[in-house]
Amino acid sequence: MNIPFLSFAPQHDPIRENVLAAIAAVYDKQWYVLGDQVKAFEAAYADFNQVKHCIGVANGLDALHLALEALNVGPDDEVLVPSNTYIATWLAISYVGATPVPVEPSLSTYNIDPTKIEAAITPRTKGIMPVHLYGQACEMGPIMEIAQRHGLWVVEDNAQAQGATWQGGITGSFGDVNGTSFYPGKNLGALGDAGAITTNDAELGGKIRTLRNYGSQKKYYNEVIGYNSRLDELQAAVLSVKLPHLIEWTQQRQAVAALYDQHLKGLGDLILPLVAQGATHVYHLYVVRSKHREALQQHLQEQGVGTLIHYPVPPHLQQAYAHMSIPEGTYPIAEELAHTALSLPMWPGMQEKEVIAVAAAVRNFFERA
């Protein structure tokens, strides 16, 4: 048995000719930066994400960074952020000189716990950055209510949850301005780094378009100190081919997750994903938990099953944030997740026999224990 953690083939093989044709069209047109392909994809993704404006940028981290820049976040400001997210969420806050303030997640959904947010608010708090982790929508209703009551903005990190919903509203449409990533492994992935910002605020959208392009609206005239963070024409062309397939690919991911749920239920101390009432999950990752995580991962590797750990070290314990002097044990839920979470193989088009084989290998581990 050889089952990788991720395979692109079931997605890419059927659309190969269309993708190559789209790339060739960009090549032949000889316009490679901020051209018609970027404009077309921005319009299509804005429509998909049910927002008025989409601004393509170079990657997901830049999307979050420029969102904060557009909101005038800076030194002396605090931003509430999950304690268990990928470090990019924290880095975006640091880039603008602000301070990330960790808020623990729910131990059942792994998303930021709305009941813990208000206790973290101080006079310096300017906003909240919820992360739709692993593909499950955060509980955006309570989060938005808290933000409105305290006069805070919201920036969603939607890198892992394109197409997920909270009570019918799509992720990336709730916040004032929101960032997503099209890194190749994402549910909607480019063939390299790429990202986008979504918003319903025309003023913020215009500001970000200026910031991403050297602070310029007109070539060689620079209104502000900006950045070079532009979605590439080639990547936009590829994303435009892939976007119409995203709903189908999401359904395939959900079908794989349902099979895992069926075949992994009741095994030892194995904890399966739980979806909050009112939320949907698009399963960017299928994450299980066990106190025997290392032994389970080793066993699966020996059986030819690829796995990954998302994420082995929470941000507050990374060397990059040692200057914050947050001692181990301060955020026990984030640390428990870091010690117990394991991501199983997951991709659109994964065959039922492959899912059953992975589940059988997991079952074998717990039956031997």
C-alpha positions as CSV (number, residue, x, y, z in Angstrom):
1,M,0.0,0.0,0.0
2,N,1.3,3.5,-0.9
3,I,-1.2,6.3,-0.2
4,P,0.4,9.8,-0.2
5,F,-0.8,12.6,2.1
6,L,-1.9,14.5,-1.0
7,S,-2.3,13.7,-4.7
8,F,-3.1,16.4,-7.3
9,A,-3.7,13.9,-10.1
10,P,-7.4,13.4,-9.8
11,Q,-7.9,17.2,-9.9
12,H,-5.3,18.1,-12.5
13,D,-5.5,15.3,-15.0
14,P,-9.0,16.0,-16.2
15,I,-8.4,19.7,-16.7
16,R,-4.8,19.4,-18.0
17,E,-5.5,20.6,-21.6
18,N,-7.7,23.5,-20.4
19,V,-4.9,24.7,-18.0
20,L,-2.2,24.4,-20.6
21,A,-4.4,26.3,-23.1
22,A,-4.9,29.1,-20.5
23,I,-1.2,29.3,-19.8
24,A,-0.4,29.4,-23.6
25,A,-3.0,32.2,-24.1
26,V,-1.1,34.3,-21.5
27,Y,2.2,33.5,-23.1
28,D,0.9,34.4,-26.6
29,K,-0.7,37.7,-25.4
30,Q,2.6,38.9,-24.0
31,W,1.0,40.8,-21.1
32,Y,2.2,39.2,-17.9
33,V,1.4,41.5,-14.9
34,L,-2.0,42.9,-13.9
35,G,-3.8,42.2,-17.1
36,D,-7.1,40.7,-18.3
37,Q,-6.5,37.4,-16.6
38,V,-6.2,38.9,-13.1
39,K,-9.2,41.2,-13.7
40,A,-11.3,38.2,-14.9
41,F,-10.4,36.0,-11.9
42,E,-10.9,38.8,-9.4
43,A,-14.4,39.3,-10.8
44,A,-15.2,35.5,-10.8
45,Y,-13.8,35.0,-7.3
46,A,-15.7,38.0,-5.9
47,D,-18.9,36.5,-7.3
48,F,-18.1,33.1,-5.9
49,N,-17.3,34.6,-2.5
50,Q,-20.4,36.8,-2.5
51,V,-18.5,40.1,-2.1
52,K,-18.2,43.2,-4.2
53,H,-14.5,43.3,-4.4
54,C,-11.6,40.9,-4.8
55,I,-8.0,42.0,-5.1
56,G,-5.4,39.4,-6.2
57,V,-2.1,39.5,-4.4
58,A,1.1,37.4,-4.4
59,N,0.2,35.1,-1.5
60,G,-2.0,34.5,1.5
61,L,0.4,36.2,4.0
62,D,0.5,39.3,1.9
63,A,-3.3,39.2,1.8
64,L,-3.5,39.4,5.6
65,H,-0.7,41.9,5.8
66,L,-2.2,44.3,3.3
67,A,-5.6,44.0,4.9
68,L,-4.1,45.2,8.2
69,E,-2.2,48.0,6.4
70,A,-5.5,49.1,4.8
71,L,-7.1,49.3,8.2
72,N,-4.2,51.5,9.5
73,V,-3.1,48.9,12.1
74,G,0.2,49.8,13.7
75,P,2.4,49.9,16.8
76,D,0.6,50.1,20.1
77,D,-2.3,48.2,18.5
78,E,-3.4,44.7,19.6
79,V,-5.1,42.1,17.4
80,L,-6.9,39.1,18.8
81,V,-5.8,35.9,17.0
82,P,-6.2,32.2,17.6
83,S,-3.5,30.6,19.7
84,N,-3.4,27.6,17.5
85,T,-3.2,29.0,14.0
86,Y,-0.4,28.7,11.4
87,I,2.2,31.3,12.1
88,A,1.4,33.3,9.0
89,T,-1.6,34.8,10.8
90,W,0.6,36.1,13.5
91,L,3.3,37.3,11.1
92,A,0.8,39.5,9.3
93,I,0.1,41.3,12.6
94,S,3.8,41.6,13.4
95,Y,4.5,43.0,9.9
96,V,2.5,46.1,10.8
97,G,4.1,46.5,14.2
98,A,1.1,45.4,16.1
99,T,0.9,42.8,18.9
100,P,-0.8,39.4,18.4
101,V,-3.0,38.6,21.4
102,P,-3.7,34.8,21.5
103,V,-7.2,33.5,22.2
104,E,-7.7,29.8,22.8
105,P,-9.8,27.7,20.5
106,S,-12.7,25.4,21.2
107,L,-11.3,22.0,21.9
108,S,-14.1,20.4,19.8
109,T,-13.9,22.5,16.6
110,Y,-10.3,23.9,16.9
111,N,-11.6,27.3,15.9
112,I,-11.3,30.4,18.0
113,D,-13.7,30.2,20.9
114,P,-16.1,33.2,20.9
115,T,-16.7,32.8,24.6
116,K,-13.1,33.6,25.3
117,I,-12.8,36.7,23.1
118,E,-14.1,39.4,25.3
119,A,-11.8,38.5,28.2
120,A,-8.8,39.3,25.9
121,I,-10.1,42.8,24.8
122,T,-8.1,45.8,26.2
123,P,-8.1,49.5,25.3
124,R,-5.4,48.7,22.7
125,T,-7.5,46.1,20.9
126,K,-8.3,47.1,17.4
127,G,-9.6,44.0,15.8
128,I,-10.1,40.2,15.6
129,M,-8.6,37.8,13.1
130,P,-10.6,34.5,13.2
131,V,-9.1,31.6,11.2
132,H,-11.3,29.1,9.6
133,L,-8.9,26.3,10.5
134,Y,-8.7,23.0,8.6
135,G,-11.7,24.1,6.5
136,Q,-14.4,24.6,9.1
137,A,-16.2,27.9,9.3
138,C,-15.8,29.8,12.6
139,E,-18.8,30.8,14.5
140,M,-19.0,34.1,12.8
141,G,-22.3,35.3,14.3
142,P,-21.1,35.6,17.8
143,I,-17.7,36.9,16.6
144,M,-19.3,39.7,14.5
145,E,-21.6,40.6,17.4
146,I,-18.7,41.0,19.8
147,A,-16.7,43.1,17.3
148,Q,-19.7,45.4,16.6
149,R,-20.4,45.9,20.3
150,H,-16.7,46.8,21.0
151,G,-16.1,48.8,17.8
152,L,-13.6,46.4,16.5
153,W,-12.9,45.4,12.9
154,V,-12.7,41.8,11.7
155,V,-10.3,40.3,9.2
156,E,-11.0,36.6,8.3
157,D,-8.1,34.3,7.5
158,N,-9.9,32.2,4.9
159,A,-6.8,30.4,3.5
160,Q,-8.1,26.9,4.4
161,A,-11.9,27.3,4.0
162,Q,-12.8,28.6,0.6
163,G,-16.5,27.8,0.2
164,A,-17.3,27.0,3.8
165,T,-20.4,28.6,5.4
166,W,-21.7,29.9,8.7
167,Q,-25.4,29.9,8.9
168,G,-25.6,30.2,5.1
169,G,-23.0,33.0,4.8
170,I,-19.8,32.2,3.0
171,T,-16.4,32.5,4.8
172,G,-14.5,35.5,3.5
173,S,-17.6,37.6,3.3
174,F,-18.2,38.5,7.0
175,G,-15.2,40.6,7.9
176,D,-14.4,44.2,7.0
177,V,-11.6,42.8,4.8
178,N,-10.4,39.3,4.5
179,G,-7.5,37.3,3.2
180,T,-7.1,33.9,1.4
181,S,-4.4,31.8,0.0
182,F,-4.2,29.9,-3.3
183,Y,-1.0,28.0,-2.4
184,P,-1.0,24.8,-4.5
185,G,-2.3,22.5,-1.7
186,K,-5.3,24.7,-0.8
187,N,-8.8,23.7,-1.8
188,L,-8.5,26.2,-4.7
189,G,-4.8,26.1,-5.5
190,A,-2.6,27.8,-8.0
191,L,0.6,26.3,-9.5
192,G,2.7,28.4,-7.2
193,D,2.1,31.2,-4.6
194,A,-1.0,33.3,-5.0
195,G,-3.6,35.0,-2.8
196,A,-6.5,37.4,-2.7
197,I,-8.3,39.9,-0.5
198,T,-12.1,40.0,-0.3
199,T,-14.2,43.0,0.9
200,N,-17.5,44.8,0.4
201,D,-15.8,48.1,1.2
202,A,-14.9,50.0,-2.0
203,E,-12.6,52.4,-0.1
204,L,-10.6,49.6,1.5
205,G,-10.5,47.7,-1.8
206,G,-9.2,50.7,-3.6
207,K,-6.6,51.3,-0.9
208,I,-5.4,47.7,-1.2
209,R,-5.1,47.8,-5.0
210,T,-2.8,50.8,-4.5
211,L,-0.8,49.1,-1.8
212,R,-0.2,45.9,-3.7
213,N,1.3,47.9,-6.7
214,Y,4.1,50.0,-5.2
215,G,1.6,52.4,-3.7
216,S,0.6,53.5,-7.2
217,Q,-2.7,53.9,-9.1
218,K,-1.0,55.5,-12.1
219,K,2.3,54.1,-13.4
220,Y,5.3,56.0,-12.0
221,Y,3.1,58.1,-9.7
222,N,3.2,56.8,-6.1
223,E,0.7,58.1,-3.5
224,V,1.9,56.0,-0.6
225,I,4.7,53.6,0.4
226,G,3.4,50.4,-1.1
227,Y,4.5,46.9,-1.9
228,N,5.1,44.6,-4.8
229,S,2.4,42.0,-4.2
230,R,0.5,41.3,-7.4
231,L,-1.3,38.1,-8.4
232,D,0.5,36.8,-11.5
233,E,-1.3,36.6,-14.8
234,L,-0.3,33.0,-15.3
235,Q,-1.6,32.0,-11.8
236,A,-4.8,33.9,-12.4
237,A,-5.4,32.1,-15.7
238,V,-4.9,28.7,-13.9
239,L,-7.2,29.7,-11.0
240,S,-9.9,30.8,-13.5
241,V,-9.9,27.3,-15.0
242,K,-10.0,25.6,-11.6
243,L,-12.6,27.9,-9.9
244,P,-15.7,26.4,-11.7
245,H,-14.7,22.9,-10.3
246,L,-14.4,24.1,-6.7
247,I,-17.9,23.1,-5.6
248,E,-17.6,19.6,-7.0
249,W,-14.1,19.2,-5.4
250,T,-15.5,20.3,-2.1
251,Q,-18.3,17.8,-2.3
252,Q,-15.7,15.1,-3.0
253,R,-13.7,16.2,0.0
254,Q,-16.8,16.0,2.2
255,A,-17.6,12.5,0.8
256,V,-14.1,11.4,1.8
257,A,-14.5,12.8,5.3
258,A,-17.9,11.0,5.7
259,L,-16.1,7.7,4.8
260,Y,-13.4,8.4,7.4
261,D,-16.1,9.2,10.0
262,Q,-17.8,5.9,9.2
263,H,-14.7,3.7,9.3
264,L,-12.8,5.4,12.1
265,K,-15.6,5.7,14.7
266,G,-15.0,4.3,18.1
267,L,-11.2,3.5,17.8
268,G,-9.3,3.8,21.1
269,D,-8.8,7.4,22.1
270,L,-9.1,8.6,18.5
271,I,-11.0,11.9,18.3
272,L,-12.6,12.7,14.9
273,P,-13.5,16.1,13.5
274,L,-16.6,17.7,15.0
275,V,-18.6,20.3,13.0
276,A,-20.3,23.0,14.9
277,Q,-24.0,23.5,14.5
278,G,-24.5,26.2,11.9
279,A,-21.1,25.6,10.3
280,T,-20.0,23.7,7.3
281,H,-16.6,22.1,6.8
282,V,-14.8,21.9,3.4
283,Y,-12.1,19.6,4.7
284,H,-8.9,21.3,3.6
285,L,-7.5,18.8,6.2
286,Y,-9.0,15.8,7.9
287,V,-7.5,16.1,11.4
288,V,-7.8,13.4,14.0
289,R,-6.3,13.5,17.5
290,S,-4.7,10.9,19.8
291,K,-2.4,10.9,22.7
292,H,-0.5,8.2,20.8
293,R,0.0,10.5,17.8
294,E,3.7,9.8,17.2
295,A,3.3,6.1,17.4
296,L,0.2,6.2,15.2
297,Q,2.1,8.3,12.6
298,Q,5.0,5.9,12.6
299,H,2.7,3.0,12.2
300,L,1.0,4.6,9.2
301,Q,4.3,5.5,7.7
302,E,5.4,1.8,7.9
303,Q,2.1,0.9,6.2
304,G,2.8,3.3,3.4
305,V,0.3,6.0,4.5
306,G,1.4,9.6,4.3
307,T,0.4,12.0,7.1
308,L,1.3,15.4,8.3
309,I,1.2,17.3,11.6
310,H,-0.7,20.7,11.5
311,Y,1.0,22.2,13.5
312,P,3.7,20.8,15.9
313,V,4.6,24.1,17.6
314,P,2.0,26.8,18.4
315,P,3.0,30.3,17.5
316,H,3.6,31.5,21.1
317,L,6.3,28.8,21.5
318,Q,8.0,29.5,18.2
319,Q,11.5,31.0,18.5
320,A,10.3,33.8,16.3
321,Y,8.0,34.9,19.2
322,A,10.4,34.2,22.0
323,H,10.5,38.0,22.6
324,M,6.9,37.9,23.9
325,S,8.1,35.7,26.8
326,I,5.0,33.5,26.8
327,P,5.8,30.5,29.0
328,E,4.8,27.0,28.0
329,G,1.5,26.1,29.6
330,T,0.0,29.6,29.1
331,Y,-2.3,28.3,26.2
332,P,-2.9,24.7,27.1
333,I,-5.5,24.0,24.4
334,A,-3.2,25.1,21.6
335,E,-0.4,23.1,23.1
336,E,-2.6,20.0,23.5
337,L,-3.6,20.3,19.8
338,A,0.0,20.6,18.8
339,H,0.8,17.4,20.7
340,T,-2.1,15.3,19.5
341,A,-3.3,16.4,16.0
342,L,-2.6,14.3,13.0
343,S,-3.8,15.0,9.4
344,L,-4.8,12.0,7.3
345,P,-4.6,11.8,3.5
346,M,-7.3,14.0,1.9
347,W,-7.8,15.2,-1.6
348,P,-10.7,15.5,-4.1
349,G,-11.0,12.3,-6.1
350,M,-9.5,10.1,-3.4
351,Q,-11.0,6.7,-4.0
352,E,-13.2,4.9,-1.5
353,K,-10.8,1.9,-1.4
354,E,-7.9,4.3,-0.5
355,V,-9.9,5.8,2.4
356,I,-10.9,2.3,3.6
357,A,-7.2,1.2,3.4
358,V,-6.1,4.2,5.5
359,A,-8.9,3.5,8.0
360,A,-7.9,-0.1,8.2
361,A,-4.3,0.8,9.0
362,V,-5.5,3.1,11.7
363,R,-7.8,0.4,13.1
364,N,-4.9,-2.1,13.0
365,F,-2.9,0.3,15.2
366,F,-5.5,0.6,17.9
367,E,-6.4,-3.0,17.8
368,R,-2.8,-4.0,18.4
369,A,-2.4,-1.5,21.3
